[in-house]
Amino acid sequence: MTCYDPAMKKQVIRGFFEEFVQRLIRENGAIHPSQMDPGTSYTAWRYKGHAHITPFSSEVLKTVAEDMCQEAGVTLLYHAMFQRVIMEDGRIAAAVFACKGGLRAIKARIVVDCTGDADVASNAGAPFEVGKDNNGQPQPASLFFVIDGVDKEKLLAYRAEHEDISAMWFMDKVAEAREKGEYPIPREKVALYESIDGTWRVNMSRLDHYNYCDPEEFTRAEIEGRKQMKIIFRFLKKYIPGCEHIRLLYSAPMLGVRESRRIIGDFVLRGAEMKLSTRHPDDIFLSGNRFDTHVGSRVVYETTKGDAPYGIPYRVLLPQKVKNLLVAGRCVSGDQECLAAIRVIPPCFAMGQAAGTAAALCLKEHVLPDAIDIQELRAVLQRDGAYLEEDE
């Protein structure tokens, strides 16, 4: 998704995100967001919230990420599933993982939870919530899948011939298939995103009313996702011009979860204040991402009241009750509306950069995350390319 301000004129998420994108570009694995206008096949012809996105190759991303980690001296450990924490005096002394060779406890002075589900934070006793107004219902998940064989010219020609919104988005085709009992998926529009290698990513499944932190329910949801994938694939081949000869290449390696647990910090960021472009003295990055809320079969995009970006404060990374823990990603301390905007990839990059930088400062200054010098953190982030001032 975008890394630009609400006016779609200035890139505001930079820093490590920009460094990473530039590395992808050098490996022919991405297109820079500055070159991506809305309303193209790369954005599934969407306009709202889809200007200046970053198309990328998943395979190139894997190798670039590994290269950058090794260059930085990171010790990688794949296929390790978090099990539990070992607590001492309100701190995480170690995290236990299930690995190929058995259980392994890894000690750390500062821990960063980037599980997306707040697995470490919740296991350590940090309070959290799920869903809206405590009703226990998070936003629905989806399972992407990848196809090739799309006749792009035929697809574009059909859209050019139809000015009616329903036809341009193939909503009439969805309605026709649904009437015949061939499309039970609760989504209104066709969403085909062209990738940089000629393949297309399909985001049309809808997996609602599951607990994505429960292993049995997560499994059922993923199985249901692949059942929906087969229905969607047949629908595309039969009803969508240009998709008559598509091939199914692969489904996503795991379910795309939009929301599960959200930690409750001493400060909870509210979507309502973000829409007013509110800034905070401890902001770690600025963002212009729209509020992307999935409601029933529809997706509702909302933006800020003006063109200015909103600020994301450092405090959203700090859980209650666990002294040496930082949290980054879609499980930070915000309400459901807040997470509808910042759960997407560019803001998660910015949160990750801030959490990692804060952890390093903790080690350097021998302090806990809630005691670091915020202005020093902001200065280091800016030195490393983060954008925190609107007058630049």
DOLUM-551933 format. One record per residue (C-alpha): x, y, z. Coordinates in nm, 2 decimals, always signed. Example, Ala and Ser with C-alpha at 12.3 -4.5 7.8 and 13.67 -1.06 7.14 Angstrom:
<sites>
+--------+--------+--------+
:     xx :     yy :     zz :
+--------+--------+--------+
:  +1.23 :  -0.45 :  +0.78 :
:  +1.37 :  -0.11 :  +0.71 :
+--------+--------+--------+
</sites>
This chain:
<sites>
+--------+--------+--------+
:     xx :     yy :     zz :
+--------+--------+--------+
:  +0.00 :  +0.00 :  +0.00 :
:  +0.10 :  +0.37 :  -0.01 :
:  +0.38 :  +0.53 :  +0.17 :
:  +0.26 :  +0.89 :  +0.08 :
:  +0.07 :  +1.16 :  +0.27 :
:  -0.31 :  +1.19 :  +0.24 :
:  -0.27 :  +1.43 :  -0.05 :
:  -0.07 :  +1.17 :  -0.24 :
:  +0.20 :  +1.42 :  -0.31 :
:  +0.49 :  +1.35 :  -0.07 :
:  +0.65 :  +1.03 :  +0.05 :
:  +0.63 :  +1.03 :  +0.43 :
:  +0.74 :  +0.67 :  +0.51 :
:  +1.10 :  +0.66 :  +0.43 :
:  +1.40 :  +0.55 :  +0.63 :
:  +1.46 :  +0.17 :  +0.63 :
:  +1.15 :  +0.13 :  +0.41 :
:  +1.31 :  +0.34 :  +0.13 :
:  +1.65 :  +0.17 :  +0.18 :
:  +1.48 :  -0.17 :  +0.14 :
:  +1.28 :  -0.07 :  -0.17 :
:  +1.59 :  +0.07 :  -0.33 :
:  +1.77 :  -0.26 :  -0.27 :
:  +1.48 :  -0.44 :  -0.43 :
:  +1.49 :  -0.21 :  -0.73 :
:  +1.86 :  -0.28 :  -0.78 :
:  +1.77 :  -0.65 :  -0.80 :
:  +1.49 :  -0.58 :  -1.05 :
:  +1.25 :  -0.68 :  -0.77 :
:  +1.03 :  -0.37 :  -0.73 :
:  +0.90 :  -0.05 :  -0.88 :
:  +0.95 :  +0.27 :  -0.68 :
:  +0.62 :  +0.41 :  -0.54 :
:  +0.69 :  +0.75 :  -0.70 :
:  +0.63 :  +0.58 :  -1.04 :
:  +0.29 :  +0.43 :  -0.94 :
:  -0.02 :  +0.63 :  -1.01 :
:  -0.36 :  +0.50 :  -0.90 :
:  -0.61 :  +0.34 :  -1.14 :
:  -0.36 :  +0.11 :  -1.31 :
:  -0.35 :  -0.27 :  -1.33 :
:  -0.08 :  -0.27 :  -1.06 :
:  -0.34 :  -0.12 :  -0.82 :
:  -0.63 :  -0.34 :  -0.95 :
:  -0.76 :  -0.01 :  -1.10 :
:  -0.83 :  +0.13 :  -0.76 :
:  -0.79 :  +0.50 :  -0.68 :
:  -0.88 :  +0.54 :  -0.31 :
:  -0.57 :  +0.47 :  -0.10 :
:  -0.39 :  +0.31 :  -0.39 :
:  -0.16 :  +0.59 :  -0.53 :
:  +0.21 :  +0.53 :  -0.50 :
:  +0.20 :  +0.17 :  -0.39 :
:  +0.51 :  -0.05 :  -0.43 :
:  +0.48 :  -0.36 :  -0.66 :
:  +0.74 :  -0.61 :  -0.56 :
:  +0.86 :  -0.97 :  -0.62 :
:  +0.82 :  -1.20 :  -0.32 :
:  +1.12 :  -1.41 :  -0.42 :
:  +1.35 :  -1.11 :  -0.47 :
:  +1.23 :  -0.98 :  -0.13 :
:  +1.34 :  -1.30 :  +0.04 :
:  +1.69 :  -1.29 :  -0.09 :
:  +1.74 :  -0.91 :  -0.03 :
:  +1.61 :  -0.94 :  +0.32 :
:  +1.86 :  -1.23 :  +0.39 :
:  +2.14 :  -1.03 :  +0.24 :
:  +2.07 :  -0.72 :  +0.45 :
:  +2.04 :  -0.92 :  +0.77 :
:  +2.37 :  -1.10 :  +0.71 :
:  +2.54 :  -0.77 :  +0.62 :
:  +2.42 :  -0.63 :  +0.95 :
:  +2.54 :  -0.93 :  +1.15 :
:  +2.20 :  -1.07 :  +1.23 :
:  +2.18 :  -1.43 :  +1.34 :
:  +1.88 :  -1.58 :  +1.16 :
:  +1.69 :  -1.89 :  +1.28 :
:  +1.42 :  -2.02 :  +1.05 :
:  +1.14 :  -2.26 :  +1.13 :
:  +1.13 :  -2.16 :  +1.50 :
:  +0.78 :  -2.13 :  +1.65 :
:  +0.74 :  -1.92 :  +1.96 :
:  +0.61 :  -2.13 :  +2.26 :
:  +0.63 :  -1.93 :  +2.58 :
:  +0.83 :  -1.67 :  +2.78 :
:  +1.03 :  -1.72 :  +3.09 :
:  +0.96 :  -1.42 :  +3.32 :
:  +1.18 :  -1.28 :  +3.60 :
:  +1.08 :  -0.97 :  +3.80 :
:  +0.83 :  -0.85 :  +3.54 :
:  +1.08 :  -0.89 :  +3.26 :
:  +1.12 :  -1.15 :  +2.98 :
:  +1.43 :  -1.34 :  +3.07 :
:  +1.41 :  -1.57 :  +2.77 :
:  +1.17 :  -1.68 :  +2.49 :
:  +1.12 :  -2.05 :  +2.42 :
:  +1.09 :  -2.17 :  +2.07 :
:  +1.02 :  -2.51 :  +1.91 :
:  +1.28 :  -2.58 :  +1.65 :
:  +1.38 :  -2.87 :  +1.43 :
:  +1.62 :  -3.00 :  +1.70 :
:  +1.37 :  -2.95 :  +1.99 :
:  +1.29 :  -2.66 :  +2.23 :
:  +1.54 :  -2.37 :  +2.25 :
:  +1.54 :  -2.08 :  +2.50 :
:  +1.68 :  -1.76 :  +2.37 :
:  +1.78 :  -1.49 :  +2.62 :
:  +1.76 :  -1.12 :  +2.54 :
:  +1.79 :  -0.80 :  +2.74 :
:  +1.53 :  -0.63 :  +2.52 :
:  +1.26 :  -0.82 :  +2.33 :
:  +1.06 :  -0.70 :  +2.03 :
:  +0.73 :  -0.87 :  +1.94 :
:  +0.67 :  -0.86 :  +1.57 :
:  +0.44 :  -1.16 :  +1.56 :
:  +0.15 :  -0.96 :  +1.44 :
:  -0.07 :  -1.14 :  +1.69 :
:  +0.10 :  -1.01 :  +2.01 :
:  +0.19 :  -1.37 :  +2.09 :
:  +0.49 :  -1.28 :  +2.31 :
:  +0.32 :  -0.99 :  +2.48 :
:  +0.00 :  -1.18 :  +2.56 :
:  +0.20 :  -1.48 :  +2.69 :
:  +0.40 :  -1.25 :  +2.91 :
:  +0.09 :  -1.11 :  +3.07 :
:  +0.04 :  -0.79 :  +2.88 :
:  -0.32 :  -0.69 :  +2.85 :
:  -0.48 :  -0.69 :  +2.50 :
:  -0.81 :  -0.67 :  +2.33 :
:  -0.97 :  -0.82 :  +2.01 :
:  -1.23 :  -0.67 :  +1.78 :
:  -1.43 :  -0.36 :  +1.82 :
:  -1.60 :  -0.25 :  +2.14 :
:  -1.50 :  -0.58 :  +2.30 :
:  -1.73 :  -0.78 :  +2.08 :
:  -1.45 :  -1.02 :  +2.00 :
:  -1.47 :  -0.98 :  +1.62 :
:  -1.16 :  -0.87 :  +1.43 :
:  -1.17 :  -0.77 :  +1.07 :
:  -1.20 :  -1.07 :  +0.83 :
:  -0.89 :  -1.24 :  +0.68 :
:  -0.82 :  -1.32 :  +0.32 :
:  -0.61 :  -1.58 :  +0.13 :
:  -0.42 :  -1.44 :  -0.17 :
:  -0.34 :  -1.65 :  -0.46 :
:  -0.14 :  -1.60 :  -0.78 :
:  -0.23 :  -1.67 :  -1.14 :
:  -0.08 :  -1.62 :  -1.48 :
:  -0.22 :  -1.64 :  -1.84 :
:  -0.42 :  -1.32 :  -1.81 :
:  -0.49 :  -1.15 :  -2.15 :
:  -0.42 :  -0.80 :  -2.02 :
:  -0.51 :  -0.63 :  -2.35 :
:  -0.85 :  -0.80 :  -2.36 :
:  -0.91 :  -0.72 :  -2.00 :
:  -0.82 :  -0.35 :  -2.05 :
:  -1.03 :  -0.33 :  -2.37 :
:  -1.34 :  -0.46 :  -2.18 :
:  -1.30 :  -0.21 :  -1.90 :
:  -1.25 :  +0.07 :  -2.16 :
:  -1.57 :  -0.02 :  -2.33 :
:  -1.78 :  +0.01 :  -2.01 :
:  -1.82 :  +0.34 :  -1.83 :
:  -2.07 :  +0.20 :  -1.58 :
:  -1.90 :  +0.15 :  -1.24 :
:  -2.06 :  -0.19 :  -1.20 :
:  -1.92 :  -0.32 :  -1.52 :
:  -1.58 :  -0.16 :  -1.48 :
:  -1.54 :  -0.34 :  -1.15 :
:  -1.71 :  -0.66 :  -1.28 :
:  -1.97 :  -0.62 :  -1.01 :
:  -2.24 :  -0.71 :  -1.27 :
:  -2.04 :  -1.04 :  -1.33 :
:  -2.03 :  -1.11 :  -0.96 :
:  -2.41 :  -1.05 :  -0.93 :
:  -2.48 :  -1.28 :  -1.23 :
:  -2.26 :  -1.56 :  -1.10 :
:  -2.42 :  -1.52 :  -0.75 :
:  -2.77 :  -1.54 :  -0.89 :
:  -2.68 :  -1.87 :  -1.06 :
:  -2.54 :  -2.00 :  -0.73 :
:  -2.18 :  -2.00 :  -0.87 :
:  -2.03 :  -1.73 :  -0.64 :
:  -2.11 :  -1.76 :  -0.27 :
:  -1.81 :  -1.54 :  -0.17 :
:  -1.92 :  -1.23 :  +0.02 :
:  -1.71 :  -0.98 :  -0.19 :
:  -1.86 :  -0.73 :  -0.44 :
:  -1.57 :  -0.65 :  -0.66 :
:  -1.30 :  -0.83 :  -0.86 :
:  -0.95 :  -0.75 :  -0.73 :
:  -0.67 :  -0.85 :  -0.97 :
:  -0.33 :  -0.69 :  -0.90 :
:  -0.07 :  -0.72 :  -1.18 :
:  +0.28 :  -0.80 :  -1.05 :
:  +0.62 :  -0.70 :  -1.19 :
:  +0.68 :  -1.05 :  -1.33 :
:  +0.36 :  -1.08 :  -1.54 :
:  +0.17 :  -1.28 :  -1.28 :
:  -0.14 :  -1.15 :  -1.11 :
:  -0.23 :  -1.16 :  -0.74 :
:  -0.60 :  -1.22 :  -0.65 :
:  -0.74 :  -1.07 :  -0.33 :
:  -1.11 :  -1.18 :  -0.33 :
:  -1.16 :  -1.43 :  -0.05 :
:  -1.34 :  -1.34 :  +0.27 :
:  -1.28 :  -1.53 :  +0.60 :
:  -1.49 :  -1.38 :  +0.88 :
:  -1.58 :  -1.48 :  +1.23 :
:  -1.27 :  -1.68 :  +1.31 :
:  -1.03 :  -1.65 :  +1.61 :
:  -0.70 :  -1.62 :  +1.43 :
:  -0.50 :  -1.69 :  +1.75 :
:  -0.67 :  -2.03 :  +1.80 :
:  -0.48 :  -2.31 :  +1.61 :
:  -0.79 :  -2.51 :  +1.53 :
:  -0.99 :  -2.21 :  +1.40 :
:  -0.69 :  -2.08 :  +1.21 :
:  -0.65 :  -2.41 :  +1.04 :
:  -1.02 :  -2.42 :  +0.95 :
:  -1.00 :  -2.06 :  +0.81 :
:  -0.70 :  -2.15 :  +0.59 :
:  -0.88 :  -2.46 :  +0.45 :
:  -1.19 :  -2.25 :  +0.39 :
:  -0.96 :  -1.99 :  +0.21 :
:  -0.84 :  -2.26 :  -0.04 :
:  -1.20 :  -2.37 :  -0.09 :
:  -1.29 :  -2.02 :  -0.18 :
:  -0.98 :  -1.99 :  -0.40 :
:  -1.11 :  -2.27 :  -0.62 :
:  -1.45 :  -2.10 :  -0.65 :
:  -1.30 :  -1.77 :  -0.73 :
:  -1.06 :  -1.93 :  -0.99 :
:  -1.35 :  -2.09 :  -1.17 :
:  -1.55 :  -1.77 :  -1.16 :
:  -1.26 :  -1.57 :  -1.31 :
:  -1.22 :  -1.82 :  -1.60 :
:  -1.59 :  -1.83 :  -1.68 :
:  -1.70 :  -1.47 :  -1.63 :
:  -1.41 :  -1.23 :  -1.66 :
:  -1.29 :  -1.13 :  -2.01 :
:  -0.92 :  -1.20 :  -2.05 :
:  -0.91 :  -1.47 :  -1.78 :
:  -1.04 :  -1.75 :  -2.00 :
:  -0.69 :  -1.92 :  -2.01 :
:  -0.55 :  -1.84 :  -1.66 :
:  -0.35 :  -2.09 :  -1.46 :
:  -0.34 :  -2.12 :  -1.09 :
:  +0.02 :  -2.10 :  -0.98 :
:  +0.01 :  -2.11 :  -0.60 :
:  -0.18 :  -1.99 :  -0.29 :
:  -0.02 :  -1.78 :  -0.02 :
:  +0.19 :  -1.97 :  +0.22 :
:  -0.03 :  -1.87 :  +0.51 :
:  -0.35 :  -1.68 :  +0.57 :
:  -0.35 :  -1.30 :  +0.54 :
:  -0.48 :  -1.19 :  +0.88 :
:  -0.58 :  -0.82 :  +0.90 :
:  -0.64 :  -0.81 :  +1.28 :
:  -0.62 :  -1.02 :  +1.59 :
:  -0.49 :  -0.91 :  +1.93 :
:  -0.41 :  -0.55 :  +2.00 :
:  -0.21 :  -0.47 :  +2.31 :
:  -0.34 :  -0.21 :  +2.55 :
:  -0.07 :  +0.03 :  +2.64 :
:  -0.08 :  +0.32 :  +2.88 :
:  -0.17 :  +0.52 :  +2.56 :
:  -0.42 :  +0.38 :  +2.30 :
:  -0.41 :  +0.56 :  +1.97 :
:  -0.76 :  +0.63 :  +1.83 :
:  -0.86 :  +0.65 :  +1.47 :
:  -1.07 :  +0.95 :  +1.54 :
:  -0.77 :  +1.16 :  +1.63 :
:  -0.57 :  +1.03 :  +1.34 :
:  -0.83 :  +1.15 :  +1.10 :
:  -0.77 :  +1.50 :  +1.24 :
:  -0.40 :  +1.47 :  +1.14 :
:  -0.30 :  +1.48 :  +1.51 :
:  +0.07 :  +1.50 :  +1.59 :
:  +0.25 :  +1.40 :  +1.91 :
:  +0.58 :  +1.50 :  +2.08 :
:  +0.70 :  +1.14 :  +2.06 :
:  +0.60 :  +1.06 :  +1.70 :
:  +0.82 :  +0.80 :  +1.54 :
:  +0.68 :  +0.83 :  +1.19 :
:  +0.41 :  +1.01 :  +0.98 :
:  +0.16 :  +0.83 :  +0.77 :
:  -0.11 :  +0.90 :  +0.52 :
:  -0.26 :  +0.55 :  +0.49 :
:  -0.64 :  +0.55 :  +0.46 :
:  -0.86 :  +0.36 :  +0.70 :
:  -0.92 :  +0.04 :  +0.52 :
:  -1.22 :  -0.13 :  +0.69 :
:  -1.38 :  -0.45 :  +0.57 :
:  -1.75 :  -0.45 :  +0.65 :
:  -1.96 :  -0.74 :  +0.53 :
:  -1.90 :  -0.77 :  +0.15 :
:  -1.77 :  -0.42 :  +0.12 :
:  -1.44 :  -0.24 :  +0.18 :
:  -1.47 :  +0.11 :  +0.31 :
:  -1.19 :  +0.36 :  +0.26 :
:  -1.17 :  +0.68 :  +0.47 :
:  -0.91 :  +0.94 :  +0.48 :
:  -0.81 :  +1.23 :  +0.71 :
:  -1.00 :  +1.56 :  +0.73 :
:  -0.72 :  +1.74 :  +0.54 :
:  -0.41 :  +1.67 :  +0.34 :
:  -0.17 :  +1.66 :  +0.63 :
:  -0.03 :  +1.33 :  +0.76 :
:  -0.10 :  +1.20 :  +1.10 :
:  +0.16 :  +1.10 :  +1.36 :
:  +0.22 :  +0.76 :  +1.52 :
:  +0.37 :  +0.80 :  +1.87 :
:  +0.63 :  +0.58 :  +2.03 :
:  +0.39 :  +0.50 :  +2.31 :
:  +0.19 :  +0.26 :  +2.10 :
:  +0.48 :  +0.02 :  +2.10 :
:  +0.48 :  -0.01 :  +2.48 :
:  +0.27 :  -0.28 :  +2.64 :
:  +0.16 :  -0.26 :  +3.00 :
:  +0.31 :  -0.49 :  +3.27 :
:  +0.62 :  -0.61 :  +3.08 :
:  +0.92 :  -0.39 :  +3.14 :
:  +1.16 :  -0.50 :  +2.86 :
:  +0.92 :  -0.55 :  +2.57 :
:  +0.85 :  -0.35 :  +2.26 :
:  +0.57 :  -0.44 :  +2.02 :
:  +0.56 :  -0.35 :  +1.65 :
:  +0.32 :  -0.43 :  +1.36 :
:  -0.05 :  -0.47 :  +1.35 :
:  -0.08 :  -0.55 :  +1.72 :
:  +0.03 :  -0.22 :  +1.87 :
:  -0.18 :  -0.01 :  +2.11 :
:  -0.45 :  +0.13 :  +1.90 :
:  -0.82 :  +0.09 :  +1.86 :
:  -0.97 :  -0.11 :  +1.57 :
:  -1.01 :  +0.20 :  +1.35 :
:  -0.64 :  +0.30 :  +1.41 :
:  -0.52 :  -0.05 :  +1.31 :
:  -0.74 :  -0.03 :  +0.99 :
:  -0.49 :  +0.23 :  +0.87 :
:  -0.15 :  +0.13 :  +1.00 :
:  -0.17 :  -0.25 :  +0.98 :
:  -0.04 :  -0.24 :  +0.62 :
:  +0.33 :  -0.30 :  +0.51 :
:  +0.48 :  +0.06 :  +0.49 :
:  +0.37 :  +0.16 :  +0.84 :
:  +0.48 :  -0.17 :  +0.98 :
:  +0.83 :  -0.11 :  +0.83 :
:  +0.83 :  +0.23 :  +1.01 :
:  +0.72 :  +0.07 :  +1.34 :
:  +0.98 :  -0.20 :  +1.31 :
:  +1.26 :  +0.06 :  +1.24 :
:  +1.15 :  +0.26 :  +1.55 :
:  +1.13 :  -0.05 :  +1.77 :
:  +1.47 :  -0.18 :  +1.66 :
:  +1.62 :  +0.16 :  +1.71 :
:  +1.46 :  +0.20 :  +2.05 :
:  +1.59 :  -0.14 :  +2.16 :
:  +1.94 :  -0.05 :  +2.05 :
:  +1.92 :  +0.28 :  +2.25 :
:  +1.80 :  +0.08 :  +2.56 :
:  +2.11 :  -0.14 :  +2.54 :
:  +2.34 :  +0.16 :  +2.48 :
:  +2.20 :  +0.36 :  +2.77 :
:  +2.12 :  +0.07 :  +3.00 :
:  +1.76 :  +0.17 :  +3.04 :
:  +1.42 :  +0.01 :  +2.98 :
:  +1.20 :  +0.10 :  +2.68 :
:  +0.98 :  +0.34 :  +2.88 :
:  +1.28 :  +0.54 :  +2.99 :
:  +1.47 :  +0.62 :  +2.67 :
:  +1.53 :  +0.97 :  +2.56 :
:  +1.25 :  +1.03 :  +2.31 :
:  +1.42 :  +1.32 :  +2.14 :
:  +1.74 :  +1.11 :  +2.09 :
:  +1.52 :  +0.83 :  +1.94 :
:  +1.36 :  +1.08 :  +1.70 :
:  +1.70 :  +1.23 :  +1.61 :
:  +1.85 :  +0.88 :  +1.53 :
:  +1.54 :  +0.79 :  +1.32 :
:  +1.57 :  +1.12 :  +1.13 :
:  +1.95 :  +1.06 :  +1.08 :
:  +1.85 :  +0.72 :  +0.93 :
:  +1.61 :  +0.87 :  +0.69 :
:  +1.28 :  +0.89 :  +0.87 :
:  +1.05 :  +1.18 :  +0.78 :
:  +0.91 :  +1.35 :  +1.09 :
:  +0.88 :  +1.72 :  +0.99 :
:  +0.62 :  +1.85 :  +0.75 :
:  +0.82 :  +2.15 :  +0.64 :
:  +1.10 :  +1.95 :  +0.48 :
+--------+--------+--------+
</sites>
